[in-house]
Amino acid sequence: MLAATMNRVDPDDPLAGLQVGEHPEPTAPEGWSVVTVRAASLNHHDIWSLRGHGPRNAPLPRVLGSDVAGVDESGNEVLIHSLINDPAWTGDEVLDPRISMLSDFHDGGLAERIAVPTRNLVPKPAGLSFEHAACLPTAWLTAYRMLFVLAGATAGTTVLMQGAGGGVATAVIMLGKAAGVRVWVTGRSEEKRERAVALGAAAAFPPGARLPERVDAVIETVGAATWAHSMKAVRAGGIIVVAGMTSGSHPPLDIERVYLANLRIVGTTMGSRHDLEQLVRLVVDQNLRPPIHEVIPLAETQAGFQAMLAGDLFGKLVARP
Ligand SMILES: NC(=O)c1ccc[n+]([C@@H]2O[C@H](COP(=O)([O-])OP(=O)(O)OC[C@H]3O[C@@H](n4cnc5c(N)ncnc54)[C@H](OP(=O)(O)O)[C@@H]3O)[C@@H](O)[C@H]2O)c1
């Protein structure tokens, strides 16, 4: 079958290790199912894997892709919760010490077919296209957990999102607006700032801009480039929720401000299956449709990741086998 695989690690030139070509068909051990992929979206996670941030002893070549929607062997339309847990684990999936993400150890979904634990299948609502459903299990799930479960945002909360056009950023804007949250964003171009406001952001600022007032919560996935601004932007007693480091992972930390302002800094990875089910319900109830930058054929995955590396996207890139 056709698949986008990681064949080797290259920290400086991640796409050098990416190949789109033939890969063996998946097989499903007991308790697993084969899903025919109808759409899979691209994520920075795939680029981090190609740079070598994934598990060191994982097999190569390995299919990339953690955001998948398709049809299972019984003909059910599904999306896939992409956290693979120890079979004995019973608590919140994200807290399993033996957790991995689809494509970390097991082949991911940028392929024609994928094998996953059957318990990871979540019914896809009929009114949601495969392309939109394939945006939910990674960036949108992470945004949902950051905003509602960790930041506790409700109607009237003010949240600063660092970034305007990214997968997580566009999800935070739309989910926040649907819940009555005042979402402010920073965006690197006037065009992205305007598009963010059109999508539902209450205001958009250039990176590092002085805000009209401090915010209750900051959603951070950019890292080094925005960290100092996030620390200044949050009010006393507020929270910074961190899920990424696109621009670098070692910004200075003003410890004095953390304790004097009683800040909380909370890290998070993805979300539980329950979070994903809640997210799907919210998306359907509020008739939300994740913004899609472009739908591309699976064969053009390389060009898609190039656009992601260049920061040219507004919303998700979705590949169709
Ligand atoms: N921990 C988790 O579970 C989890 C889950 C999902 C994503 N992530 C991570 O979160 C990050 C964002 O994911 P995504 O899906 O939203 O990625 P994306 O779609 O590629 O978006 C990148 C975002 O970063 C913003 N950005 C601002 N300054 C930047 C800079 N100097 N360099 C690069 N980007 C900058 C961009 O802002 P503009 O709008 O101005 O371009 C854009 O909003 C990635 O690093 C990803 O690995 C983590």
Ligand as a Chemical Component Dictionary entry (heavy atoms), coordinates in Angstrom:
data_LIG
# 
_chem_comp.id                   LIG 
_chem_comp.type                 NON-POLYMER 
_chem_comp.pdbx_formal_charge   0 
_chem_comp.three_letter_code    LIG 
# 
loop_
_chem_comp_atom.comp_id 
_chem_comp_atom.atom_id 
_chem_comp_atom.alt_atom_id 
_chem_comp_atom.type_symbol 
_chem_comp_atom.charge 
_chem_comp_atom.model_Cartn_x 
_chem_comp_atom.model_Cartn_y 
_chem_comp_atom.model_Cartn_z 
_chem_comp_atom.pdbx_ordinal 
LIG N1  N1  N 0  1.748  18.159 23.444 1  
LIG C1  C1  C 0  0.836  17.793 22.560 2  
LIG O1  O1  O 0  0.055  16.897 22.805 3  
LIG C2  C2  C 0  0.740  18.520 21.264 4  
LIG C3  C3  C 0  -0.371 18.331 20.436 5  
LIG C4  C4  C 0  -0.480 19.100 19.279 6  
LIG C5  C5  C 0  0.549  19.971 18.938 7  
LIG N2  N2  N 1  1.646  20.068 19.742 8  
LIG C6  C6  C 0  2.750  20.962 19.388 9  
LIG O2  O2  O 0  2.283  22.289 19.357 10 
LIG C7  C7  C 0  2.943  23.010 18.340 11 
LIG C8  C8  C 0  1.900  23.662 17.447 12 
LIG O3  O3  O 0  1.158  22.659 16.811 13 
LIG P1  P1  P 0  0.193  23.040 15.615 14 
LIG O4  O4  O 0  -0.468 21.796 15.179 15 
LIG O5  O5  O -1 -0.673 24.191 15.993 16 
LIG O6  O6  O 0  1.292  23.501 14.532 17 
LIG P2  P2  P 0  1.165  24.430 13.275 18 
LIG O7  O7  O 0  -0.188 24.187 12.713 19 
LIG O8  O8  O 0  2.346  24.218 12.428 20 
LIG O9  O9  O 0  1.223  25.919 13.909 21 
LIG C9  C9  C 0  2.354  26.556 14.398 22 
LIG C10 C10 C 0  1.899  27.745 15.235 23 
LIG O10 O10 O 0  3.016  28.323 15.900 24 
LIG C11 C11 C 0  2.962  29.728 15.727 25 
LIG N3  N3  N 0  4.256  30.425 15.815 26 
LIG C12 C12 C 0  4.437  31.638 16.370 27 
LIG N4  N4  N 0  5.703  32.000 16.377 28 
LIG C13 C13 C 0  6.373  31.017 15.783 29 
LIG C14 C14 C 0  7.744  30.836 15.487 30 
LIG N5  N5  N 0  8.679  31.737 15.807 31 
LIG N6  N6  N 0  8.076  29.699 14.867 32 
LIG C15 C15 C 0  7.151  28.805 14.516 33 
LIG N7  N7  N 0  5.815  28.911 14.804 34 
LIG C16 C16 C 0  5.459  30.023 15.432 35 
LIG C17 C17 C 0  2.331  29.923 14.401 36 
LIG O11 O11 O 0  1.849  31.238 14.424 37 
LIG P3  P3  P 0  1.306  32.036 13.130 38 
LIG O12 O12 O 0  -0.142 31.806 13.159 39 
LIG O13 O13 O 0  1.693  33.430 13.402 40 
LIG O14 O14 O 0  1.979  31.446 11.928 41 
LIG C18 C18 C 0  1.256  28.846 14.425 42 
LIG O15 O15 O 0  0.099  29.291 15.084 43 
LIG C19 C19 C 0  3.855  22.015 17.632 44 
LIG O16 O16 O 0  5.175  22.172 18.107 45 
LIG C20 C20 C 0  3.302  20.675 18.024 46 
LIG O17 O17 O 0  4.284  19.663 18.063 47 
LIG C21 C21 C 0  1.757  19.367 20.889 48 
# 
loop_
_chem_comp_bond.comp_id 
_chem_comp_bond.atom_id_1 
_chem_comp_bond.atom_id_2 
_chem_comp_bond.value_order 
_chem_comp_bond.pdbx_ordinal 
LIG N1  C1  SING 1  
LIG C1  O1  DOUB 2  
LIG C1  C2  SING 3  
LIG C2  C3  SING 4  
LIG C2  C21 DOUB 5  
LIG C3  C4  DOUB 6  
LIG C4  C5  SING 7  
LIG C5  N2  DOUB 8  
LIG N2  C6  SING 9  
LIG N2  C21 SING 10 
LIG C6  O2  SING 11 
LIG C6  C20 SING 12 
LIG O2  C7  SING 13 
LIG C7  C8  SING 14 
LIG C7  C19 SING 15 
LIG C8  O3  SING 16 
LIG O3  P1  SING 17 
LIG P1  O4  DOUB 18 
LIG P1  O5  SING 19 
LIG P1  O6  SING 20 
LIG O6  P2  SING 21 
LIG P2  O7  DOUB 22 
LIG P2  O8  SING 23 
LIG P2  O9  SING 24 
LIG O9  C9  SING 25 
LIG C9  C10 SING 26 
LIG C10 O10 SING 27 
LIG C10 C18 SING 28 
LIG O10 C11 SING 29 
LIG C11 N3  SING 30 
LIG C11 C17 SING 31 
LIG N3  C12 SING 32 
LIG N3  C16 SING 33 
LIG C12 N4  DOUB 34 
LIG N4  C13 SING 35 
LIG C13 C14 SING 36 
LIG C13 C16 DOUB 37 
LIG C14 N5  SING 38 
LIG C14 N6  DOUB 39 
LIG N6  C15 SING 40 
LIG C15 N7  DOUB 41 
LIG N7  C16 SING 42 
LIG C17 O11 SING 43 
LIG C17 C18 SING 44 
LIG O11 P3  SING 45 
LIG P3  O12 DOUB 46 
LIG P3  O13 SING 47 
LIG P3  O14 SING 48 
LIG C18 O15 SING 49 
LIG C19 O16 SING 50 
LIG C19 C20 SING 51 
LIG C20 O17 SING 52 
# 
